[in-house]
């Protein structure tokens, strides 16, 4: 099976920028140029459905910012040619055309990976210090930073009792090992805000004027974590040196917040108060067109299989990820099962893409379909434009006279055929299509990627 869906690994990100694989480079440049226009702080929502490529896009921006920062704002300790991405980006026109007005330090935080953490603020701070020291070597000393924070805490009212008896060196080691919540002993919000500012002061160094923090996968998190993360950002990260980009499925996040606070709660207005700008992820128009062209480059043997799959995918407005998964599943359907040399093959070419589609969008309906108890053939298929051609050419006589009536009669016949195959209703043999009681098994075999013998 050809794998269309690419994971957002470093190497895949670098190659996608190098080759402009998804035709995203113009959007990456436009987004970064937009960041250049922001003078103070900002919190931006990047909105798209699950599977439309939000993670890939923000990771691409992150990598281009890393490269552009070191290329433009030269650092003897961190030369640009030492970046792992350098071999991929050094000759890329888009990456080399970026002109930053400030030095931006990007930090990527996958919220979903940490939504079991008791405090979103603490997990974010730990990721920030780890990334800055491990990837950028921006002169932050985690041990000195930890000692400074603990030293400051020891001077706070009420902290002496908490810190008494603790070994400072041991405490520092625990913090470096992520096992101690240094904020748990701070008593007020103002004190937390001051401690957070101390961390920023240690991270943002001479050649780093702004942090760009990407919060990804927030809409997948537990409601309590997602809401607390947004509120923490609002309360403790109001700093002109920080820009947040939160990639979300906004519709899903609104649904999550509504469920958490109750149906009468205005989740949309609540969510909007956190974001200064709302941006929709640009569609991958050229890439989608190229992949669809590749997909449609089918042989006569698989014509109806791929055409029906195309029509179903468009009707359901599949996300890019689901389109690619659907495509890869269709490709493994054996050609000999749908080669249209037998009348039966036409029906397999019709029903198999329905089964695969339902497996992606509605597993319960797929189960009903296989049991012959679904109304999908009766109610959904007639809405697909290519299905009309299928019915008129395969089921009808192909003439242009009385097409609407013929289509109606043909649809009724396909419903009867579906029930005959999947629900074993009636004893009609359907000699015209050479159907028998094994046709259902042949459909299931093709759905699973092998031929029924």
C-alpha positions in Angstrom: 0.0 0.0 0.0 1.3 3.4 -0.9 1.5 5.6 2.1 0.0 9.1 1.3 -0.3 10.4 4.9 3.1 11.9 6.1 3.8 12.1 9.7 5.2 15.5 10.9 8.7 14.2 11.5 11.7 16.5 11.2 12.9 14.9 8.0 9.4 15.0 6.4 9.0 18.7 7.4 12.4 19.6 5.9 11.8 17.8 2.7 8.3 19.3 2.3 9.8 22.8 2.5 12.7 21.9 0.2 10.5 20.5 -2.5 7.4 22.6 -1.7 5.6 19.3 -1.6 2.3 20.7 -0.4 2.5 24.0 -2.2 2.6 25.6 1.3 5.8 27.7 0.9 3.9 30.8 -0.1 1.6 30.4 2.9 4.6 29.9 5.2 6.2 33.1 4.0 2.9 35.0 4.2 2.4 33.8 7.8 5.9 34.8 8.9 5.6 38.2 7.2 2.4 38.6 9.3 4.2 37.9 12.5 6.7 40.6 11.5 3.9 43.2 11.6 3.0 42.4 15.3 4.6 44.9 17.6 3.5 43.6 21.0 2.0 40.4 22.3 -0.6 38.4 20.5 -2.6 35.2 20.6 -3.5 33.8 17.2 -5.9 30.9 16.5 -5.0 28.8 13.4 -8.3 27.1 12.6 -8.8 23.9 10.5 -10.6 20.6 10.8 -8.8 17.6 12.2 -6.6 16.0 9.5 -6.2 19.2 7.4 -2.5 19.6 8.2 -2.3 22.1 11.1 0.5 20.3 12.8 2.5 20.0 9.5 2.0 23.7 8.8 3.1 25.0 12.2 6.1 22.7 12.2 7.0 24.1 8.8 6.8 27.6 10.1 8.9 26.6 13.2 11.7 25.1 11.0 11.8 28.1 8.6 11.9 30.5 11.6 14.8 28.5 13.1 16.7 28.7 9.8 15.9 32.4 9.1 16.8 33.4 12.6 20.3 32.0 12.6 20.9 33.0 8.9 20.0 36.6 9.5 20.9 37.1 13.1 24.3 35.4 13.1 25.4 33.7 16.2 29.0 32.5 16.5 28.0 29.8 19.0 25.2 28.6 16.8 26.1 29.0 13.1 23.3 28.3 10.7 25.2 25.6 8.9 25.1 23.5 12.1 21.3 23.3 11.9 20.1 19.8 11.0 17.8 21.3 8.5 20.5 23.3 6.7 21.2 20.8 3.9 17.5 20.9 3.0 16.8 24.7 3.3 20.1 26.3 2.3 19.0 26.4 -1.4 15.3 27.0 -0.8 14.2 30.2 -2.3 11.4 30.8 0.1 13.4 30.2 3.2 16.2 32.4 2.0 13.8 35.2 1.1 12.5 35.6 4.7 13.6 39.0 6.1 12.9 39.2 9.9 12.4 42.5 11.6 13.2 40.8 14.9 14.9 37.7 16.0 12.1 35.1 16.6 12.7 32.0 18.7 10.0 29.4 17.9 8.9 26.8 20.5 6.6 24.0 19.6 4.4 22.5 22.4 2.1 19.5 21.7 -0.6 20.0 24.3 -2.1 16.6 23.8 1.1 14.9 24.8 1.0 16.7 28.2 -2.8 16.8 29.0 -2.2 14.3 31.8 0.0 16.9 33.5 -1.5 18.5 36.6 -0.5 22.0 35.6 -0.4 23.2 31.9 1.7 26.2 32.9 4.4 24.1 34.5 4.6 21.6 31.6 4.9 24.5 29.1 7.7 26.1 31.1 9.6 22.9 31.3 9.3 22.4 27.5 10.4 25.9 26.9 13.6 25.6 29.0 14.3 22.2 27.6 14.0 23.3 24.0 15.9 26.5 24.5 18.9 24.7 26.1 18.8 21.5 24.1 18.1 22.8 20.6 19.2 26.4 20.4 22.0 26.7 23.1 20.8 30.2 23.8 23.0 30.6 26.8 20.3 29.6 29.2 21.7 27.7 32.2 19.0 25.5 33.6 20.8 24.9 36.8 21.3 28.6 37.4 17.7 29.3 36.4 16.4 26.7 38.8 18.6 28.1 41.6 17.5 31.6 40.9 13.8 30.7 41.0 14.3 28.7 44.2 16.3 31.5 45.7 13.6 34.0 44.9 11.0 31.7 46.3 12.9 31.3 49.6 12.5 35.1 50.1 8.7 35.1 49.6 6.5 35.3 52.7 5.3 31.9 53.8 7.9 30.0 51.7 10.5 29.5 54.4 8.4 26.8 56.1 7.9 25.0 52.8 11.6 25.1 51.9 13.0 24.3 55.3 14.8 21.0 55.4 15.1 20.8 51.6 18.5 20.3 50.0 18.8 23.1 47.4 21.1 21.0 45.1 18.7 18.0 45.4 15.8 20.4 44.5 17.6 21.7 41.4 18.3 18.1 40.2 14.6 17.2 40.7 13.6 20.3 38.7 16.0 19.4 35.9 14.5 15.9 36.0 11.0 17.3 35.7 9.9 15.8 39.0 9.2 18.9 41.1 6.6 21.5 40.5 8.4 24.7 41.4 5.1 26.7 41.2 3.3 24.6 43.8 4.9 26.6 46.6 4.0 30.0 45.2 1.0 31.5 47.0 -0.4 34.2 44.7 -1.1 34.8 41.0 1.2 37.9 41.1 4.0 35.8 42.5 3.5 33.2 39.7 3.5 36.0 37.1 6.8 37.3 38.5 8.4 33.9 38.5 7.2 33.3 34.9 8.7 36.6 33.9 12.0 35.5 35.5 12.0 32.4 33.3 11.4 34.6 30.2 14.2 36.9 31.1 16.6 34.0 31.2 15.3 32.5 27.9 15.2 35.6 25.9 18.8 36.6 25.4 20.7 39.2 23.4 19.8 38.0 19.9 16.4 36.7 20.7 13.8 39.5 20.9 10.6 37.5 20.7 9.3 34.0 21.5 6.8 32.4 19.1 5.1 29.7 21.0 3.0 27.2 19.0 0.4 25.4 21.1 -0.8 22.4 19.0 -3.5 19.8 19.4 -5.4 21.7 22.1 -8.7 20.6 20.8 -7.8 17.0 21.5 -7.1 17.6 25.2 -9.3 16.9 28.1 -11.7 19.8 28.6 -10.2 20.8 32.0 -6.7 20.9 30.5 -7.6 22.8 27.4 -9.6 25.5 29.3 -6.9 25.8 32.0 -4.2 26.2 29.3 -6.0 29.1 27.6 -6.6 30.8 31.0 -3.0 30.3 32.0 -1.8 31.9 28.8 -4.2 34.8 29.3 -3.2 35.4 32.9 0.5 34.7 33.0 1.9 35.3 29.5 0.9 38.9 28.9 4.3 40.0 27.7 5.2 42.1 24.6 8.0 39.6 23.8 5.7 36.6 23.3 3.3 35.6 20.4 1.2 32.5 20.8 -0.1 30.6 17.8 -2.8 28.1 18.9 -3.7 25.5 16.2 -7.2 24.2 16.8 -10.3 22.8 15.3 -12.3 25.8 16.7 -15.7 24.2 16.2 -14.6 21.1 18.2 -13.1 23.3 20.9 -16.3 25.3 21.2 -18.2 22.0 21.5 -15.8 20.9 24.3 -16.2 24.1 26.2 -20.0 24.0 25.9 -20.1 20.5 27.3 -17.9 21.5 30.1 -19.8 24.7 31.2 -23.2 23.6 30.1 -25.4 24.1 27.0 -26.5 27.6 28.0 -22.9 28.8 28.1 -21.7 31.1 25.2 -18.6 29.1 24.4 -17.9 31.1 21.2 -17.7 34.4 22.9 -15.7 32.9 25.8 -13.2 31.4 23.3 -12.9 34.6 21.3 -11.7 36.6 24.3 -8.5 34.6 24.3 -7.6 35.3 20.6 -6.5 38.6 19.1 -6.6 37.2 15.6 -8.4 34.2 14.0 -6.8 32.7 10.9 -8.1 29.8 8.8 -5.5 27.4 7.5 -5.1 27.9 3.8 -6.2 25.0 1.6 -3.5 22.9 -0.1 -5.1 23.7 -3.5 -2.3 22.8 -5.8 -1.2 19.7 -3.8 -4.7 18.5 -3.6 -5.1 19.0 -7.3 -1.9 17.1 -8.1 -2.8 14.1 -5.8 -6.3 14.0 -7.3 -4.9 14.0 -10.8 -2.6 11.1 -9.7 -5.6 9.4 -8.2 -7.7 9.9 -11.3 -5.0 8.5 -13.5 -6.8 5.1 -13.4 -7.1 2.4 -15.9 -10.3 1.3 -17.5 -10.3 -1.7 -15.2 -10.7 0.5 -12.1 -12.7 3.4 -13.7 -15.9 3.0 -11.7 -14.1 2.1 -8.4 -12.1 5.3 -8.5 -14.9 7.5 -9.9 -17.3 6.4 -7.2 -14.6 6.9 -4.5 -14.0 10.4 -5.9 -17.6 11.3 -5.7 -18.1 10.0 -2.2 -15.0 11.8 -0.9 -16.2 15.1 -2.4 -19.7 14.6 -1.0 -18.4 14.1 2.5 -15.9 16.9 2.4 -13.2 14.7 3.7 -10.2 16.3 5.4 -6.9 16.1 3.6 -5.7 13.3 5.9 -8.9 11.3 5.4 -8.7 11.9 1.6 -5.2 10.4 1.6 -6.2 7.5 3.8 -9.2 6.8 1.6 -7.1 6.9 -1.5 -4.5 4.5 -0.1 -7.4 2.1 0.9 -8.9 2.3 -2.6 -5.5 1.5 -4.2 -5.2 -1.9 -2.6 -8.6 -3.1 -3.9 -7.6 -5.9 -6.4 -8.1 -4.9 -10.0 -9.3 -8.4 -10.9 -12.2 -7.9 -8.5 -13.5 -4.7 -10.3 -12.2 -5.2 -13.8 -15.7 -5.0 -15.2 -15.2 -8.1 -17.4 -18.2 -9.6 -15.5 -21.4 -7.8 -14.6 -20.8 -8.6 -10.9 -17.6 -6.5 -11.0 -19.6 -3.4 -11.6 -21.5 -3.9 -8.3 -18.3 -4.7 -6.4 -16.8 -1.5 -7.8 -19.8 0.4 -6.5 -20.2 -1.1 -3.0 -16.6 -1.5 -2.0 -15.8 2.3 -2.0 -19.0 2.8 0.0 -17.7 0.3 2.7 -14.3 1.9 2.8 -15.8 5.4 3.0 -18.1 4.5 5.9 -15.2 2.8 7.7 -13.6 6.2 7.8 -16.6 8.5 8.6 -19.1 6.2 10.4 -18.1 2.8 11.6 -21.6 2.0 12.9 -23.2 2.7 9.5 -20.5 0.5 7.9 -21.6 -2.4 10.1 -25.2 -1.8 9.1 -24.2 -1.6 5.5 -22.5 -5.0 5.6 -25.5 -6.5 7.4 -27.7 -5.2 4.6 -29.6 -2.9 7.0 -28.3 0.5 5.8 -30.3 3.1 3.8 -27.0 4.5 2.4 -27.6 3.1 -1.1 -31.2 4.4 -1.1 -30.6 7.9 0.4 -27.0 8.9 0.0 -25.8 7.4 -3.3 -28.4 9.2 -5.4 -26.9 12.6 -4.2 -23.5 11.7 -5.8 -23.3 13.0 -9.4 -21.2 10.2 -10.7 -23.7 7.7 -9.3 -26.3 9.0 -11.8 -23.9 8.2 -14.7 -23.2 4.8 -13.1 -26.9 3.9 -12.9 -27.8 5.1 -16.4 -24.8 3.4 -18.1 -24.6 0.2 -16.0 -28.1 -0.4 -14.8 -30.0 1.5 -17.6 -29.8 1.2 -21.3 -27.5 4.3 -21.8 -30.0 6.2 -24.1 -30.8 9.8 -23.4 -34.5 9.4 -23.6 -36.4 9.8 -20.2 -33.2 9.8 -18.1 -34.8 11.0 -14.9 -37.4 8.2 -15.0 -34.7 5.7 -15.9 -32.5 7.0 -13.1 -35.3 6.5 -10.6 -36.0 3.0 -11.8 -32.3 2.2 -11.8 -31.9 3.4 -8.2 -34.7 1.2 -7.1 -33.0 -1.8 -8.8 -29.6 -1.0 -7.2 -31.4 -1.0 -3.7 -32.9 -4.4 -4.5 -29.5 -5.7 -5.7 -27.9 -4.3 -2.5 -30.4 -6.2 -0.3 -30.0 -9.3 -2.4 -26.2 -9.3 -1.9 -25.9 -8.1 1.7 -29.2 -9.1 3.3 -30.1 -12.2 1.3 -33.6 -11.0 0.7 -35.5 -12.8 -2.1 -34.4 -15.6 -4.4 -33.9 -13.6 -7.5 -30.6 -14.6 -9.2 -30.0 -11.4 -11.1 -28.8 -13.2 -14.2 -27.9 -9.9 -15.9 -25.1 -9.3 -13.4 -24.2 -12.9 -12.7 -24.7 -12.4 -9.0 -24.8 -15.3 -6.5 -24.6 -15.8 -2.8 -20.9 -15.4 -2.8 -21.0 -11.8 -4.0 -21.1 -10.4 -0.5 -17.9 -12.4 0.4 -16.3 -11.0 -2.8 -17.1 -7.5 -1.7 -15.7 -8.0 1.7 -12.6 -9.6 0.3 -12.0 -6.7 -2.1 -12.6 -4.3 0.9 -9.9 -6.1 2.8 -7.5 -6.0 -0.2 -7.6 -9.5 -1.5 -9.5 -11.5 -4.1 -12.2 -14.0 -3.2 -11.7 -17.5 -4.7 
